[in-house]
Amino acid sequence: MKLTKRVAAIAAAGALTFTGAVAVSVNNSDTASAAGCDSWSSTLRKSSRGAAVKELQIRVAAFVPSGQVMGADGVYGDQTVAAVRGFQKAYGLTADGVAGTKTFSKLRSLTSSDCTPIHFTYREASNNCGKGFTGNSWHKANLRRSLWQAEGLRRKMGDKPLKITSGYRDPACDRSVGGSGSGMHTTGMAIDFVPMGSQTYCSITKAATRNGYGGIFGPGYPAHSDHVHADWRSGKIWSASKCGV
């Protein structure tokens, strides 16, 4: 989004506070390979548990049923089954909700060496008023999941380029653009999108309602006529009246 002054209503677009941020590098030249970003050595299915499941949940979080937000808890329950099935369907795989070789292969093909999705980077999602990323490892982990959900949104919109204008912002940056200084952007859990090509603000907004977001704010919500805000808070607050949301 354009870094213009936002009205106080932006506070509703993120009621979460975090302090004590420290600088962490987010250079996309990280040495890990795509395969090194996970521990998927065997098929995962309902009742599986552990770090491998949590990583899977992060990468398929965009494919939970509409209105839900993925609980990345490392437990392969019904929600994860549904999300894996949604991912498989979106990419032309057998949609059985079981994560095996073909599902892992597709996920790895979408993964950059720093474990972010291939179509989005930390850099573009952390301009942070020109300062770059100034958060800690917690913010970075949140931002990575946000990028994976952006990848899912891109797929739902025909795999066409999707522009991010804002993602992680530290409290000072957030306040300088009219935010509360403690909203969802300051956690790394929010991203702002603008349309490209034939996309519209409303087409992004409507696709976002099927993308695992708890917070969606777009046209019709104060100070959101020039971007669509999407975040993965646990509750559900959607407001974009000009788009019927």
Backbone bond lengths (Angstrom), bond angles and torsions (degrees), N, CA, C in turn:
res aa  C-N    CA-C-N  psi(-1)  N-CA   C-N-CA  omega(-1)  CA-C   N-CA-C  phi
1 M - - - 1.455 - - 1.510 110.10 -
2 K 1.309 118.60 158.69 1.445 122.27 174.99 1.522 108.09 -69.09
3 L 1.318 116.65 138.47 1.452 119.84 -177.78 1.521 110.29 -83.80
4 T 1.311 115.78 62.34 1.453 122.26 174.56 1.509 108.37 -94.18
5 K 1.315 115.87 165.27 1.455 119.97 -179.87 1.515 110.67 -64.49
6 R 1.320 116.54 134.93 1.458 122.54 179.37 1.521 109.11 -105.00
7 V 1.312 117.13 148.01 1.451 121.36 176.39 1.504 109.19 -75.58
8 A 1.320 116.03 169.86 1.462 120.71 -175.68 1.510 113.12 -61.29
9 A 1.334 117.52 -19.52 1.471 119.58 -179.10 1.508 112.44 -61.26
10 I 1.335 118.21 -16.82 1.468 119.78 178.50 1.519 110.26 -60.51
11 A 1.312 117.32 -26.43 1.463 119.60 -179.44 1.512 111.36 -56.12
12 A 1.331 117.12 -33.53 1.464 120.02 179.09 1.508 111.51 -70.33
13 A 1.315 116.87 -18.67 1.463 120.55 178.62 1.510 111.42 -83.25
14 G 1.334 117.77 17.63 1.452 119.58 174.30 1.494 113.67 172.09
15 A 1.326 118.10 92.82 1.452 121.33 178.97 1.516 110.08 -103.15
16 L 1.331 117.26 71.99 1.456 122.62 177.93 1.513 107.17 -145.90
17 T 1.314 118.26 137.29 1.447 121.95 -176.85 1.513 110.77 -120.55
18 F 1.337 117.12 139.19 1.457 121.18 174.65 1.510 107.71 -147.66
19 T 1.317 118.00 136.36 1.451 121.80 -179.09 1.515 110.05 -127.48
20 G 1.328 115.34 171.21 1.450 121.05 175.17 1.513 113.68 83.19
21 A 1.328 118.10 32.67 1.460 120.90 -178.14 1.524 110.61 -71.00
22 V 1.320 116.37 144.77 1.451 122.51 174.65 1.512 108.25 -130.59
23 A 1.319 116.95 160.31 1.458 120.16 -176.16 1.524 111.41 -71.75
24 V 1.330 115.61 137.86 1.460 122.55 176.61 1.519 107.87 -138.33
25 S 1.305 118.15 134.04 1.463 121.54 179.92 1.513 110.84 -69.57
26 V 1.334 116.36 138.30 1.460 120.54 175.92 1.527 109.68 -129.16
27 N 1.311 116.70 34.03 1.459 121.31 179.46 1.517 110.59 -64.77
28 N 1.322 116.76 133.69 1.458 120.80 -178.00 1.524 113.38 -74.25
29 S 1.324 118.89 6.75 1.458 121.16 177.85 1.521 111.43 -94.41
30 D 1.337 117.64 20.42 1.455 121.24 176.34 1.524 109.16 -52.09
31 T 1.320 116.19 145.53 1.459 120.01 -171.17 1.518 114.67 -83.66
32 A 1.319 117.98 -12.94 1.467 119.20 -177.75 1.517 110.99 -63.98
33 S 1.300 116.84 139.76 1.462 121.17 173.87 1.509 108.42 -83.25
34 A 1.331 116.99 166.28 1.464 120.41 179.16 1.519 111.03 -57.11
35 A 1.325 117.34 -41.93 1.463 120.52 -179.71 1.520 111.21 -67.83
36 G 1.332 116.51 -27.07 1.454 120.37 179.58 1.513 113.49 -76.52
37 C 1.318 116.67 -3.16 1.462 121.12 -178.97 1.525 112.42 -86.64
38 D 1.323 117.61 -2.83 1.458 119.82 -177.42 1.522 110.32 -143.30
39 S 1.320 116.37 172.15 1.468 121.98 177.34 1.524 109.65 -123.96
40 W 1.325 115.87 38.34 1.466 120.90 -177.54 1.528 110.42 -81.81
41 S 1.294 115.94 95.95 1.462 120.44 -179.01 1.522 112.50 -110.99
42 S 1.327 116.73 -10.42 1.465 120.37 179.23 1.519 109.21 -150.60
43 T 1.313 116.08 164.58 1.462 121.64 -178.35 1.525 110.97 -59.18
44 L 1.332 115.50 137.63 1.461 122.23 175.73 1.513 108.36 -110.88
45 R 1.312 115.45 137.75 1.466 120.54 -178.90 1.521 109.06 -150.30
46 K 1.316 116.39 179.02 1.455 120.94 -178.98 1.522 110.79 -50.79
47 S 1.325 115.53 133.39 1.469 126.31 -178.52 1.527 113.10 87.66
48 S 1.349 118.61 -8.32 1.465 119.93 172.94 1.528 108.45 -65.18
49 R 1.329 115.62 152.61 1.457 120.44 -178.67 1.519 110.92 -141.76
50 G 1.325 115.91 159.42 1.449 120.28 172.12 1.514 115.15 119.47
51 A 1.337 114.92 -173.82 1.463 121.53 -176.04 1.521 112.47 -62.92
52 A 1.325 116.72 -34.26 1.467 119.69 179.60 1.522 110.76 -63.62
53 V 1.326 115.96 -38.26 1.466 120.69 178.11 1.527 110.11 -67.98
54 K 1.321 117.10 -43.36 1.465 120.05 -179.52 1.522 111.23 -60.49
55 E 1.334 117.00 -42.23 1.465 119.87 178.13 1.525 110.80 -63.03
56 L 1.310 116.36 -40.12 1.465 120.74 176.46 1.523 110.23 -60.97
57 Q 1.322 116.86 -44.87 1.467 121.25 -179.10 1.522 111.54 -60.56
58 I 1.321 117.01 -39.73 1.462 120.91 178.59 1.529 110.67 -61.02
59 R 1.316 116.16 -41.99 1.465 119.58 -173.90 1.528 113.85 -80.56
60 V 1.320 117.57 -20.69 1.474 119.44 178.39 1.525 111.73 -109.71
61 A 1.340 117.06 13.69 1.468 121.00 -176.29 1.524 112.98 -57.99
62 A 1.324 117.20 -26.70 1.469 121.02 -179.32 1.517 112.99 -72.36
63 F 1.318 117.44 -9.76 1.461 120.02 -171.44 1.524 113.95 -110.68
64 V 1.332 116.95 16.19 1.463 119.70 173.04 1.526 108.64 -68.72
65 P 1.329 118.39 162.06 1.468 120.10 176.76 1.524 111.49 -57.68
66 S 1.320 116.83 148.94 1.461 122.21 -178.76 1.522 111.07 -53.45
67 G 1.332 115.88 133.88 1.452 121.36 179.15 1.513 113.80 93.01
68 Q 1.328 116.86 -10.05 1.461 120.68 178.58 1.526 110.65 -100.22
69 V 1.337 115.21 157.52 1.461 122.56 173.41 1.523 107.02 -123.99
70 M 1.305 116.93 129.77 1.457 121.18 -176.66 1.525 112.03 -61.28
71 G 1.313 115.98 128.69 1.451 121.13 171.49 1.519 108.19 -93.63
72 A 1.320 117.26 97.51 1.469 121.08 -176.11 1.523 109.38 -80.46
73 D 1.329 114.88 77.71 1.462 121.32 -174.12 1.522 114.02 -108.49
74 G 1.328 117.35 2.80 1.450 120.00 179.62 1.511 114.56 79.37
75 V 1.328 117.07 11.14 1.467 121.65 179.06 1.527 108.60 -116.19
76 Y 1.302 117.26 121.34 1.469 123.17 -176.62 1.531 108.96 -83.45
77 G 1.339 114.52 87.01 1.453 120.73 180.00 1.516 111.83 -104.70
78 D 1.328 115.84 -163.91 1.466 120.73 -176.77 1.526 112.46 -60.67
79 Q 1.332 116.65 -37.55 1.465 119.28 -179.79 1.528 111.01 -64.24
80 T 1.316 116.66 -40.82 1.462 120.49 178.87 1.520 111.09 -67.75
81 V 1.322 116.49 -39.41 1.469 120.35 175.55 1.525 109.53 -56.42
82 A 1.339 116.15 -47.48 1.465 120.85 -178.68 1.527 111.21 -64.55
83 A 1.335 117.15 -40.30 1.462 120.69 -179.34 1.525 111.35 -67.54
84 V 1.317 116.84 -42.29 1.466 120.16 178.00 1.522 109.64 -63.89
85 R 1.319 116.18 -41.37 1.467 119.80 177.97 1.532 110.22 -61.82
86 G 1.325 116.68 -41.95 1.461 120.60 178.47 1.522 111.81 -63.33
87 F 1.323 116.58 -41.93 1.466 120.65 177.17 1.523 110.51 -62.57
88 Q 1.316 115.66 -46.54 1.468 119.78 -179.15 1.525 111.26 -60.13
89 K 1.301 116.37 -43.07 1.461 120.36 179.34 1.523 110.96 -63.85
90 A 1.330 116.36 -41.35 1.465 121.00 -178.34 1.523 112.43 -63.94
91 Y 1.331 116.46 -28.41 1.463 120.11 -176.84 1.525 113.51 -111.10
92 G 1.322 116.53 17.42 1.454 120.61 172.65 1.515 115.79 73.26
93 L 1.322 117.31 25.16 1.457 121.76 177.53 1.525 110.09 -97.92
94 T 1.307 117.07 165.51 1.463 120.51 174.14 1.520 108.62 -61.96
95 A 1.320 116.91 119.25 1.468 121.65 -172.82 1.521 110.94 -90.21
96 D 1.338 115.65 79.31 1.464 120.35 -179.12 1.526 113.24 -110.54
97 G 1.337 117.43 -2.65 1.457 120.44 178.74 1.512 114.29 76.08
98 V 1.325 116.96 7.01 1.463 122.72 177.86 1.528 108.14 -107.53
99 A 1.321 117.15 128.79 1.463 120.98 -178.15 1.524 110.00 -93.31
100 G 1.318 115.41 107.47 1.457 121.54 179.45 1.510 111.20 -124.97
101 T 1.310 116.37 -158.44 1.465 122.86 -173.44 1.525 113.66 -53.42
102 K 1.328 118.00 -47.21 1.463 120.58 -176.68 1.527 111.87 -68.69
103 T 1.322 115.92 -37.74 1.467 119.37 178.01 1.522 110.26 -67.24
104 F 1.325 117.00 -44.42 1.462 120.16 178.21 1.528 111.18 -62.38
105 S 1.324 116.32 -40.53 1.461 120.50 -179.97 1.521 111.21 -62.18
106 K 1.317 116.97 -42.99 1.463 120.53 179.15 1.522 110.41 -65.26
107 L 1.326 117.31 -44.10 1.461 120.50 178.94 1.525 110.93 -61.17
108 R 1.318 116.98 -42.55 1.465 119.99 179.45 1.526 111.54 -65.96
109 S 1.318 116.68 -32.73 1.469 119.59 178.90 1.522 111.50 -68.08
110 L 1.315 116.51 -18.36 1.462 122.27 179.38 1.524 112.04 -96.82
111 T 1.332 117.04 3.84 1.460 122.04 -171.07 1.522 112.91 -108.32
112 S 1.334 116.45 129.94 1.459 122.07 174.18 1.524 109.76 -81.49
113 S 1.322 116.46 170.34 1.461 120.99 -175.74 1.523 113.51 -64.93
114 D 1.346 117.63 -20.05 1.464 120.14 178.53 1.524 111.72 -97.39
115 C 1.322 116.28 13.55 1.467 123.46 174.71 1.525 114.53 77.92
116 T 1.319 117.52 7.91 1.457 121.33 171.43 1.527 108.46 -89.95
117 P 1.335 118.28 165.70 1.467 120.18 177.04 1.525 111.07 -71.65
118 I 1.320 115.85 155.28 1.466 120.66 -171.63 1.528 114.84 -66.14
119 H 1.324 118.01 -22.09 1.466 119.18 -175.15 1.525 114.32 -97.90
120 F 1.332 117.19 -1.37 1.466 119.95 -178.33 1.525 109.95 -139.36
121 T 1.327 116.19 151.48 1.462 120.89 -177.80 1.524 111.52 -128.67
122 Y 1.334 114.75 157.80 1.460 119.37 173.26 1.525 110.16 -57.84
123 R 1.321 116.45 -40.99 1.464 120.44 -174.83 1.526 111.96 -57.72
124 E 1.326 117.29 -48.04 1.462 119.02 -176.86 1.524 112.10 -69.66
125 A 1.335 116.66 -20.25 1.462 120.28 -178.48 1.523 112.49 -102.36
126 S 1.328 117.23 13.87 1.467 119.24 179.66 1.528 111.23 -147.01
127 N 1.327 116.80 45.36 1.460 120.36 174.70 1.520 110.18 -59.76
128 N 1.347 115.04 -42.33 1.468 120.64 171.08 1.528 112.38 52.75
129 C 1.344 115.39 53.21 1.465 121.58 179.35 1.529 111.69 59.16
130 G 1.338 115.93 32.86 1.452 120.71 177.50 1.517 115.03 86.35
131 K 1.328 117.38 -3.26 1.470 120.64 -177.50 1.518 113.27 -87.83
132 G 1.323 116.93 -15.75 1.452 119.32 -173.15 1.521 110.84 77.36
133 F 1.301 116.16 -173.55 1.468 121.12 -176.03 1.527 111.19 -71.17
134 T 1.319 117.15 127.83 1.467 122.06 179.58 1.524 111.86 -125.99
135 G 1.321 116.81 12.32 1.455 120.11 -177.06 1.517 113.19 -86.58
136 N 1.338 115.53 -168.58 1.456 121.35 178.98 1.527 110.27 -112.09
137 S 1.314 117.19 -169.12 1.464 120.85 -175.72 1.523 112.21 -65.22
138 W 1.320 117.35 -29.38 1.472 121.03 178.17 1.523 110.15 -66.91
139 H 1.333 115.88 -46.42 1.463 120.09 177.76 1.529 110.61 -61.67
140 K 1.332 115.50 -41.03 1.460 120.05 -178.15 1.525 111.07 -64.06
141 A 1.337 116.61 -41.56 1.467 120.37 178.48 1.523 110.42 -63.71
142 N 1.331 116.51 -41.51 1.465 120.12 177.39 1.526 111.10 -63.01
143 L 1.324 115.68 -42.31 1.461 120.07 -178.56 1.527 110.79 -65.36
144 R 1.319 116.84 -37.02 1.470 119.22 178.11 1.523 110.45 -61.64
145 R 1.331 116.89 -44.79 1.469 118.28 177.01 1.526 109.88 -62.09
146 S 1.327 117.69 -40.49 1.466 120.35 179.02 1.525 110.98 -58.47
147 L 1.325 116.56 -38.57 1.463 120.42 178.71 1.524 111.15 -68.33
148 W 1.327 117.31 -36.83 1.467 119.38 176.77 1.525 111.01 -66.32
149 Q 1.322 116.61 -35.16 1.464 117.49 176.51 1.524 110.61 -71.08
150 A 1.320 117.07 -32.12 1.468 119.97 173.94 1.527 110.20 -64.01
151 E 1.324 116.87 -37.42 1.466 120.61 177.63 1.525 110.58 -62.13
152 G 1.339 116.06 -40.90 1.458 119.77 177.17 1.518 111.93 -64.90
153 L 1.331 116.26 -39.42 1.461 120.56 178.39 1.525 110.15 -63.84
154 R 1.306 116.24 -41.60 1.463 120.87 177.30 1.527 110.67 -58.21
155 R 1.322 116.83 -43.95 1.464 120.35 178.99 1.521 111.15 -61.46
156 K 1.321 116.40 -42.72 1.464 120.68 -179.30 1.522 112.04 -65.72
157 M 1.328 116.47 -21.12 1.459 120.65 -179.52 1.524 111.49 -101.58
158 G 1.320 116.00 27.55 1.452 120.62 173.60 1.511 115.41 87.20
159 D 1.344 116.52 15.93 1.469 121.21 -179.26 1.518 112.35 58.83
160 K 1.321 116.10 33.02 1.462 121.35 176.10 1.532 108.78 -97.23
161 P 1.320 118.49 152.07 1.462 121.05 -179.93 1.527 111.94 -51.10
162 L 1.315 115.02 139.50 1.459 122.40 -178.63 1.525 106.90 -129.67
163 K 1.315 116.81 127.88 1.462 120.19 -172.90 1.522 112.63 -94.55
164 I 1.334 115.16 127.61 1.463 122.95 173.00 1.525 107.81 -96.99
165 T 1.320 116.83 130.45 1.459 119.77 177.91 1.518 112.78 -110.36
166 S 1.319 117.25 -19.11 1.462 120.18 178.13 1.518 109.04 -159.24
167 G 1.316 115.51 143.72 1.460 121.02 176.83 1.512 108.41 -139.16
168 Y 1.326 116.46 -106.32 1.465 119.64 177.26 1.524 110.42 -68.13
169 R 1.348 115.11 133.64 1.461 121.94 171.83 1.519 107.89 -135.58
170 D 1.320 117.64 135.90 1.456 118.48 174.61 1.530 108.65 -76.61
171 P 1.335 118.33 166.65 1.466 120.04 -175.52 1.524 114.07 -54.25
172 A 1.333 117.28 -41.41 1.466 119.68 -178.57 1.518 111.19 -63.82
173 C 1.319 116.57 -44.33 1.466 120.12 178.20 1.520 110.40 -64.09
174 D 1.318 116.35 -43.72 1.459 120.53 -178.64 1.526 111.04 -59.02
175 R 1.325 116.23 -44.05 1.465 119.29 178.59 1.523 111.31 -66.03
176 S 1.324 117.50 -36.36 1.466 120.46 -176.41 1.519 112.65 -67.34
177 V 1.343 117.66 -21.43 1.465 120.33 178.30 1.526 111.38 -103.69
178 G 1.335 116.45 15.31 1.453 120.61 174.32 1.505 115.20 97.34
179 G 1.340 118.42 3.45 1.461 121.11 178.68 1.516 111.69 -82.06
180 S 1.320 115.10 -179.89 1.463 120.87 -177.53 1.516 112.82 -82.19
181 G 1.328 117.12 -18.00 1.457 120.67 -174.99 1.510 112.54 88.37
182 S 1.332 116.51 -1.01 1.468 120.20 -179.81 1.523 111.45 -143.75
183 G 1.330 116.59 22.16 1.459 120.46 -177.10 1.513 112.85 -85.90
184 M 1.318 115.32 -170.71 1.458 121.51 -172.77 1.530 113.11 -63.90
185 H 1.322 117.07 -30.73 1.465 118.57 177.66 1.527 111.31 -62.82
186 T 1.327 117.45 -31.79 1.465 120.03 -178.28 1.524 112.20 -74.28
187 T 1.316 117.75 -7.68 1.464 121.33 177.37 1.526 112.35 -99.62
188 G 1.331 116.72 -12.49 1.462 120.31 -174.66 1.514 113.05 85.37
189 M 1.326 117.19 5.32 1.459 121.55 -175.43 1.523 113.42 -95.48
190 A 1.327 117.76 3.98 1.470 121.31 -176.58 1.520 111.22 -127.26
191 I 1.324 114.58 147.73 1.465 121.27 175.82 1.524 108.62 -138.26
192 D 1.327 115.99 142.99 1.459 122.12 174.37 1.525 108.93 -106.14
193 F 1.327 115.25 134.71 1.463 121.66 -178.89 1.524 110.53 -119.28
194 V 1.325 115.83 150.65 1.462 121.61 170.40 1.527 107.52 -131.81
195 P 1.334 117.32 153.44 1.467 120.16 -176.07 1.520 113.65 -73.25
196 M 1.319 114.20 154.23 1.459 122.98 172.44 1.520 107.89 -132.00
197 G 1.322 117.34 150.21 1.452 120.70 177.55 1.517 111.99 57.91
198 S 1.330 116.20 -126.36 1.466 121.24 -177.37 1.524 113.08 -85.17
199 Q 1.312 117.39 -0.78 1.464 120.44 178.78 1.525 110.30 -67.72
200 T 1.325 116.13 156.70 1.459 121.84 174.11 1.521 108.18 -131.05
201 Y 1.315 115.89 165.74 1.461 118.99 176.02 1.523 110.36 -58.40
202 C 1.323 115.83 -38.94 1.461 119.01 -177.90 1.523 112.32 -73.41
203 S 1.329 117.93 -33.13 1.467 118.24 177.80 1.524 110.16 -67.29
204 I 1.329 117.03 -35.80 1.465 120.63 175.79 1.521 109.82 -66.97
205 T 1.325 116.15 -46.19 1.465 120.72 -179.00 1.517 111.48 -58.16
206 K 1.317 116.54 -47.49 1.466 120.04 -177.41 1.523 111.59 -66.99
207 A 1.318 117.09 -38.28 1.465 119.72 176.39 1.525 110.40 -65.44
208 A 1.327 116.48 -34.59 1.465 120.68 -179.69 1.526 112.28 -63.51
209 T 1.339 116.91 -27.55 1.470 119.23 179.32 1.522 111.66 -69.10
210 R 1.319 116.94 -12.27 1.474 121.61 177.97 1.526 110.93 -112.29
211 N 1.325 116.51 24.60 1.464 119.24 -170.48 1.525 114.43 -127.17
212 G 1.314 117.35 21.95 1.460 119.83 174.62 1.510 115.85 76.10
213 Y 1.336 117.45 27.33 1.456 121.05 -179.94 1.526 111.68 -101.07
214 G 1.333 115.68 137.65 1.454 120.70 174.29 1.516 111.61 -89.74
215 G 1.334 116.62 -31.02 1.455 121.61 178.84 1.515 111.24 -117.27
216 I 1.326 116.53 124.10 1.466 121.89 176.04 1.524 107.52 -136.90
217 F 1.335 116.92 125.39 1.462 121.78 178.53 1.523 108.46 -134.89
218 G 1.325 115.76 126.06 1.452 120.22 -177.39 1.510 111.50 -146.50
219 P 1.337 118.05 -159.29 1.459 122.13 -177.85 1.526 112.99 -49.90
220 G 1.317 114.99 128.77 1.456 120.94 -175.74 1.513 111.59 106.91
221 Y 1.316 116.69 -21.48 1.462 121.41 174.06 1.527 107.29 -95.28
222 P 1.330 118.46 136.19 1.464 120.74 -176.04 1.529 113.42 -50.44
223 A 1.328 115.23 133.42 1.466 124.28 175.77 1.523 113.70 67.27
224 H 1.320 117.59 18.30 1.467 120.76 179.28 1.533 112.10 -125.65
225 S 1.321 116.58 33.03 1.465 119.95 178.22 1.525 112.03 -81.55
226 D 1.348 116.65 -15.50 1.461 119.77 -175.11 1.529 113.20 -114.74
227 H 1.330 117.20 14.22 1.460 120.80 176.30 1.521 109.04 -168.54
228 V 1.309 115.62 165.10 1.468 121.84 173.75 1.520 107.51 -116.25
229 H 1.322 115.61 120.40 1.465 122.08 177.65 1.523 108.78 -92.38
230 A 1.336 116.95 132.69 1.465 121.20 177.32 1.520 109.13 -137.62
231 D 1.328 116.83 131.06 1.462 120.43 178.24 1.525 110.29 -141.21
232 W 1.321 115.90 163.99 1.461 119.51 -175.89 1.532 113.12 -110.81
233 R 1.341 115.40 43.49 1.471 120.55 171.37 1.524 109.00 -57.51
234 S 1.309 117.47 159.92 1.464 120.59 -176.39 1.522 112.89 -74.99
235 G 1.332 117.75 -30.22 1.458 120.07 177.84 1.517 111.02 -86.38
236 K 1.318 116.72 176.52 1.462 120.89 -178.39 1.519 110.85 -118.11
237 I 1.333 116.28 115.26 1.460 123.04 173.89 1.522 107.22 -135.86
238 W 1.317 116.74 104.49 1.458 122.32 179.01 1.524 108.50 -116.97
239 S 1.312 117.21 131.17 1.460 119.84 178.41 1.525 110.63 -151.43
240 A 1.329 114.98 107.93 1.468 122.63 175.18 1.522 106.08 -156.44
241 S 1.316 115.39 71.94 1.464 121.08 -169.87 1.529 113.30 -60.57
242 K 1.321 117.64 -30.62 1.463 119.59 179.59 1.527 112.28 -72.02
243 C 1.319 115.52 -10.65 1.471 120.79 177.66 1.525 111.15 -110.28
244 G 1.330 116.61 7.11 1.455 120.09 -179.32 1.516 113.31 74.61
245 V 1.324 116.54 22.91 1.472 121.21 -179.34 1.526 109.15 -118.27
